[in-house]
Every structure is written in structure tokens, then in C-alpha cells.
Amino acid sequence: MNTRPDGEAADPARTVRSRPTGALVRAAAVGVSALVLAVLVGKPPLILVGLPLLVWAVAALARRTARGEERGVPLPRLRLNRQQLEEDGAASATVTTAPGLLTTASLPMPPHADLAPRYGSRTGDGTTRLRIGARRWGRIEVGPAHVLTADALGAYRTEVTLPATSLQVMPASVVLDAPVDVPSPIGVSGAHLSRRRGDGTALAEVRAFRPGDRLHRINWRVTSRTGTLHTNATFTEQDTEVLIVTDTTSDVSPAPWASTEAPTSLDMTIRATTAVARHYLGAGDRVAVFDIGHLIGQVPAGSGPRQLRVLTDALARASRDDGTLRPLHRMRSVRPGTLTVVCSPLLRPEPIAQIGMLVSHGADVLVVDTLPASIGDTSVLRGRPLKLEGRASERFWPEAWALRRMQRETTVRELREAGVPVTAWEGASSLAPVLLSLSAARSAPRRRRA
């Protein structure tokens, strides 16, 4: 029975047969031929030519028999040290065979990733490890891996192709530098102060005691000073439901001559979605995701760290390479007062119509513009040459996108005139001015209808 060097029995289903290399065949052929020729011709010096080669071949065969490799060597295994990581993170792929086997592993270069060593090939004794650096969110296919093993003498070798495995890359987590106040909290309990009074911790006023007031809210200091029973009135504290509407129907890339690291509109949409969800989940609110396209899918409302893991897993499983045309999703209704954040490049009419539907249902809508600023440089329409980094444009790509951006500005202006704030995604501080204005509008005095 075939055994490993450590004494354990080898499973035939997990072994692979090794084959002699060309060096072993040539050494055996030359060694035997030299011995035979020395006997036939009668020239003993020829033995000195073939004997070292024959000794090396016999030593390789004896070593293989002693290690129990005549029936096969362990099948190589490919493992990742982690299945998920964030953008700009790194994972290691380890190929393991058996001690004493010279193992060479080669991986193809995956898109939007880096390999170390640079060309994705490394050799080690029984174990070899390669580093994979992720530059973009989504799924990265690691492999298929080509593994070449050989014994220490280079006499026997095996070649195995291992199937690819998936590595999920989550969008980079950005902490928004913005308040957590919402215009219309609609929950029961939470961190947002309501405009109506009730049970809470935020003091509204000190007023005279009325029948039905709770005794533990009596303000004894004011009562002793005035001689009349007074009580503390407080505002209720509520949570809210935040709905993030993502537009994944199109992925607009910067100019062909731009850097491959420049973010696309889909990159900015996914990163904005992650940042907004992390921001409000950290405040204790319920967050849901509605995808107009088909990359992310629908994420029901939830709260807490578990909801953040569910949402980031859904974003990491999204694939940017799926070019299948599918019908767009339409939202039928939304609860009035829901804070709705729409992340869209505002290029297709369907997301714009969805924004109008949300406003008509009474939602507090905020639009995050995720079209990269590098797309549609309008300077080409003002007579100034466009910098192409030493290359001349053979098509009218810059002029066409400049006109498209000007048309899109009309849509942005109409949304703002309709009372829908639109802000460009520029990182952690993108939503701070808009959320501050919404908070100020919530506390501003209102005119009572006659």
C-alpha cells in the first residue's frame, strides 16, 4: 500500500501519477548505451562516460521507491487565506503538495488585481504562496492555477491544472463626515428627535403639572422655587427607514486614454451606497437597498451589524462583467417620510422617472450624482484644446460627452427646482452640506394653513 513519508496512507483519489522527465530518459539511455558499447568495442573508458548518468538514474528510481511515489504523489491543493477583503486589500493563494517536491505555481493575471511576484509564478519546496492585491470591488477569479511538481533530482514531474476559485472584494468603507439627522423620522425609537412630544430624554420645556403626567418627570427644583408642581416635557426619539436606490443600469468609463485606475460611474455608485448604508446603520436606523438594475438585487430593510454584513456581501457578489440585458426593476410604493438616497449618474430616463415617483409618494429624496467629473469636459466646446496626454483623439468622444453633460445639467436643474437636492459624490464629505440643509429645513418655522 502506498504511504506518505509521514506514515499516513495516501488516498488514490487524491494523488496524481508522476512521469519521468526527458533528463531521466536521456540519462538512462546514454548510460546503458555507453556500457553496452564499452563491452562490444572493448573500450573500458566509455564506462566512465555512462556510469555517472546511470548511477543518477538508478538513484532517482530508488529515491522514488523509498518515498512511495511510484503509485502517485499528492494532488496539489489551492487555498485562499481569506474569501473576502476590501478594495486595496490583499489575499494570499497557497498551493500545497508534499515536502521534498519542487512545486511551481502559475496564476493568470486577473482583471483589476495585482500579483506578487509580478508575473504570477513562484517556486517552493512543497508549498508556494502568491499574493493577490485587489484594486476594484466585485468578484475576482483566482485561477485556473497551473501547478508543476518535480522531485529533488528532477527525474519525475507532474502537471496539474487546478480549477479557479472566487475572491469577493467589498467596496472600500468610507466614513461619511455628515450628520445623522433625518427630515422625517418615522420609527418608534431611535436616535432622531421628533417634532412631537412624548417619552424621551431631550428636554422640550418645563411646564405646569397636568393630570396624567408621570410622577418621575416632576421637576422638584422648579416646584420648590415656584410653589407650584412642574414637570419636564420631552421630545420623543425615533429611528427612521433609509432606502438607498442604486442605478446599475449603465457603467460609464472615463476616456480611453485615461488611467485604468480611474473610477467609473458604477464604482462611484457602489462606493456611495456602501458609505451611506454604513453611516445610517451606525446610527441605529433601518436601511434597505433597491436596485433599479440587476447587479446587486434587492436587500430588505434591516438594522445593526448583521444588516451591514448582508449588504456588503450583496455588493461584493456583484459582477461588472455581466452584459446581459434584463428588464429594469420599478418600485411600486414607498412609505411617506422615508429618507431615500438615489445613487445614479442620471443618464437614463428610467431612474429619473423613478425619482419623480418617489417624490410623489411623499419620500424625502436626496440624489447623489455618481458620474465621474472627468467625463464630459466642456472646455472642448469653448475653443480650448483638450489634453490627451500626448495622444490625438481620432473620434469625437470628448465633444459628444461634453454635449451629453450639458444636456444632463438641464435634468439636474429641473430636479433642484422641484425641491430634490442633487449633490456630486466626492468622498466622505459629499453629503454633509445637503444633510445639514435638510436638518435646518426640518427645524425651520412653518406657516400654518388657514
WOGI-V612107 format. One record per backbone hydrogen bond with DSSP energy under -1.0 kcal/mol. CO is the residue of the C=O (numbers start at 0). NH is the residue of the N-H. E is the energy in kcal/mol with one decimal. If there is no record, write none. Layout:
<<CO NH E> <CO NH E>>
//
This chain:
<<1 9 -1.8> <3 6 -1.8> <7 3 -3.1> <10 13 -1.8> <11 14 -1.2> <13 74 -3.1> <15 72 -2.7> <18 156 -2.6> <20 24 -1.8> <21 25 -2.6> <22 26 -2.5> <23 27 -2.4> <24 28 -2.4> <25 29 -2.9> <26 30 -2.5> <27 31 -2.3> <28 32 -2.3> <29 33 -2.5> <30 34 -1.9> <31 35 -2.6> <32 36 -2.8> <33 37 -2.2> <34 38 -1.8> <35 39 -2.5> <36 40 -2.8> <37 41 -1.3> <42 45 -1.7> <43 46 -2.2> <45 49 -1.7> <46 50 -2.7> <49 53 -2.3> <50 54 -2.7> <51 55 -2.3> <52 56 -2.0> <53 57 -2.4> <54 58 -2.6> <55 59 -2.1> <56 60 -2.1> <57 61 -2.6> <58 62 -2.5> <59 63 -2.0> <60 64 -2.0> <61 65 -2.5> <62 66 -1.8> <63 68 -2.5> <72 15 -2.5> <76 95 -2.1> <78 93 -3.0> <82 167 -2.4> <84 169 -3.0> <85 88 -1.9> <88 133 -2.3> <90 131 -3.7> <91 80 -1.9> <92 129 -2.6> <93 78 -2.2> <94 127 -2.1> <95 76 -1.8> <97 100 -1.7> <100 125 -2.5> <101 149 -1.6> <102 123 -2.7> <103 147 -2.9> <104 121 -2.0> <105 145 -2.4> <111 134 -2.2> <111 135 -1.0> <113 132 -2.6> <115 130 -2.4> <116 119 -1.7> <119 106 -2.7> <121 104 -2.5> <123 102 -3.1> <123 125 -1.1> <125 96 -2.9> <127 94 -2.8> <129 92 -3.0> <130 115 -2.0> <131 90 -2.6> <132 113 -2.7> <133 87 -2.0> <137 168 -3.0> <139 166 -2.2> <141 164 -2.2> <144 161 -2.9> <145 105 -1.9> <146 159 -2.6> <147 103 -2.8> <148 157 -2.3> <149 101 -3.4> <150 153 -1.2> <154 20 -3.0> <155 150 -1.7> <156 18 -2.7> <157 148 -2.1> <159 146 -3.3> <161 144 -1.3> <164 141 -3.2> <166 139 -2.6> <167 84 -1.8> <168 137 -2.6> <169 86 -1.3> <175 177 -1.2> <191 237 -4.0> <195 235 -1.8> <201 234 -2.3> <204 232 -3.2> <206 230 -2.9> <209 212 -2.0> <213 216 -1.1> <214 217 -1.6> <216 231 -2.5> <217 219 -1.1> <218 222 -2.1> <219 223 -2.3> <220 224 -1.4> <221 225 -2.4> <222 226 -2.3> <228 208 -2.6> <229 218 -1.9> <230 206 -2.1> <232 203 -3.6> <232 204 -1.5> <233 197 -2.3> <235 193 -2.9> <237 191 -2.8> <238 186 -2.9> <239 285 -2.2> <240 338 -1.2> <241 287 -2.5> <242 340 -2.6> <243 289 -2.7> <244 342 -2.9> <245 291 -2.7> <251 264 -2.1> <254 257 -1.9> <258 261 -1.5> <263 267 -2.1> <264 268 -2.0> <265 269 -2.4> <266 270 -2.4> <267 271 -2.3> <268 272 -2.2> <269 273 -2.2> <270 274 -2.2> <271 275 -2.5> <272 276 -2.3> <273 277 -2.4> <274 278 -2.0> <275 279 -2.1> <276 280 -2.3> <277 281 -1.6> <279 284 -2.2> <280 283 -1.3> <285 241 -3.5> <286 301 -1.1> <287 243 -2.8> <288 298 -2.4> <289 245 -2.1> <291 328 -2.4> <298 288 -2.1> <301 286 -2.8> <303 307 -1.4> <304 308 -2.1> <305 309 -2.4> <306 310 -2.4> <307 311 -2.6> <308 312 -2.2> <309 313 -1.9> <310 314 -2.1> <311 315 -2.3> <312 316 -1.9> <334 337 -1.8> <337 363 -1.8> <338 242 -2.6> <339 365 -2.8> <340 244 -2.4> <341 367 -3.5> <342 246 -2.1> <343 369 -1.5> <348 352 -2.4> <349 353 -2.0> <350 354 -1.7> <351 355 -1.7> <352 356 -1.8> <353 357 -2.1> <354 358 -2.1> <355 359 -2.0> <356 360 -1.2> <357 362 -2.0> <358 361 -1.6> <361 336 -2.1> <363 339 -3.1> <365 341 -2.9> <366 422 -2.3> <367 343 -2.0> <368 424 -2.6> <371 374 -1.5> <376 379 -1.2> <377 380 -1.3> <378 381 -1.2> <378 383 -1.5> <387 390 -1.1> <395 399 -2.4> <396 400 -2.1> <397 401 -1.9> <398 402 -2.0> <399 403 -2.0> <400 404 -2.3> <401 405 -1.8> <402 406 -2.1> <403 407 -2.0> <404 408 -1.7> <407 411 -2.2> <408 412 -2.3> <409 413 -2.2> <410 414 -2.1> <411 415 -2.2> <412 416 -2.3> <413 417 -1.4> <414 419 -2.5> <415 418 -1.5> <420 366 -2.6> <422 368 -3.1> <426 429 -1.6> <427 176 -2.4> <430 434 -2.6> <431 435 -2.2> <432 436 -2.0> <433 437 -2.2> <434 438 -2.2> <435 439 -2.3> <436 440 -2.4> <437 441 -1.6> <438 442 -1.5>>
//
